[in-house]
């Protein structure tokens, strides 16, 4: 159960990062020629959890993929050529990542529920 709980926590953190990416998908820089929001990517690593190997969110790294450039000379954040740098966030990718994180979360939750049911069943047998 501890390993599944570590998976729950890790996927919850992943969903938080994805939600932040989606929330900032259309943000721009505050100043002309400035850099906008950069997509964040969660990085997991294995960890010892109660004598078993679980998972933890090790860090959140910025995605180094190029920003999107959009021609809009009237925008306050436009550079000298009239282009606005947009975040390197693709909402379709983020939606797919969110769905994958949700499925992993549900799988870990099912492991915990199954383990609890087995323990309860064992206790019921021992009571007899």
N, C-alpha and C positions, 0 to 999 in steps of 0.2 A: 504494500500500500504506500510506503514511503517513496518508492520509485515513481509510482503513478502520480502521487501528490507533487513530486518535483516536476513532472511533465505538465501537470495542470498549471503550476505557477509559471513555468517557462512559456507555455502557450498564451497565458494571460498577459504576460509581459510583451510577447510578440504582437498580440492583438492591439495593445496600447500603442506600440510603435507604428503599426499599420494605420491605426486611426489618426495618429498625428500626421502621418504622411498624406492621408486623404484630406484632412482638414487644411493642409497647407498647399494642396495641389495647384491652386490658382494664385497663390500669393506672389508678389513681386518685390523687388528691392525697394527700400525707402527713398533712395536717392538715384539720380540719373547715372546709369552705367554701373550701379551696384550689383551685388550678387543676391539672388533670391534664395528661398529655402532650398536646402539640399536634402534629398531623400535619405532617410536613415534605414540601416539594415541591421537587424538583430543577429548576433553571433552567439551560438550555443556551444557549450563544452560539457563533457562528461564530468561528473562529480561523485564522490563517495557520499551516499545517503544511507545512513543506518546499516553500514556494512555491504551495501549493494551499489551498483553503478546507476546513478540517475543523471539528470541533466539540469543545468543552470544557464541563465542568460549571462554570458561572460562579459559582453560589452555591446554597445550600439555604435556602429561605424557609419560615417557618411558615405553614400554611394558616389563614386568618382565619375560616373557617367556624365557626359556633357549636358549642359542646360539646353532647353529648347529655345530657339530664337524666333521671335515673332515681330513682323514689321508693323509698327504702330507709332509713328513719329509724334503723335499728340499725347502719348502716355507720359506721365511725369518721370517714369523710370527709364525712358528711352535713352539710348546712347547717342553719340554724335551722328551716327548713320541712320538713326530712327528705329533701331531694333531694341526690343525689350527682351531681356533674359527671363525665361519662365522656368519654374522648378523642373527638375528632372524626374518628376513623379508621373507615372502612368497609372491612372485610376483603374484601368482594367486589370493590370498586373496586381495592384493592391487588393482589388476585390477577389482575385483568385487566391492570393496569399492569405487573405482573411478567411476564405472558405476552407482552405487547407488547415489553417490554425484552428478553426472551429471544429473540424473533423478530428484533429489530433486531440483537442481538448475533450471532446465527447468520448473518444476511445479511452483516454485515461480515466475519465469519470466512470465509464462502464467497468473498467478493471477494479476500481475502488468499490463500486456497488456489488460486483460479483464476489470480491473478497469478503466484504461484510456479510453478504448472504451466506457464504460458506461457513464463516465463523459462527454466525447465529445458528445455523443448522447443526454444526458440531456441538455447540453449547446445549441445544435442545436435546440432542441424542445423549449427551452426558448427564443431563438432569434426570433421565428415566431410570 
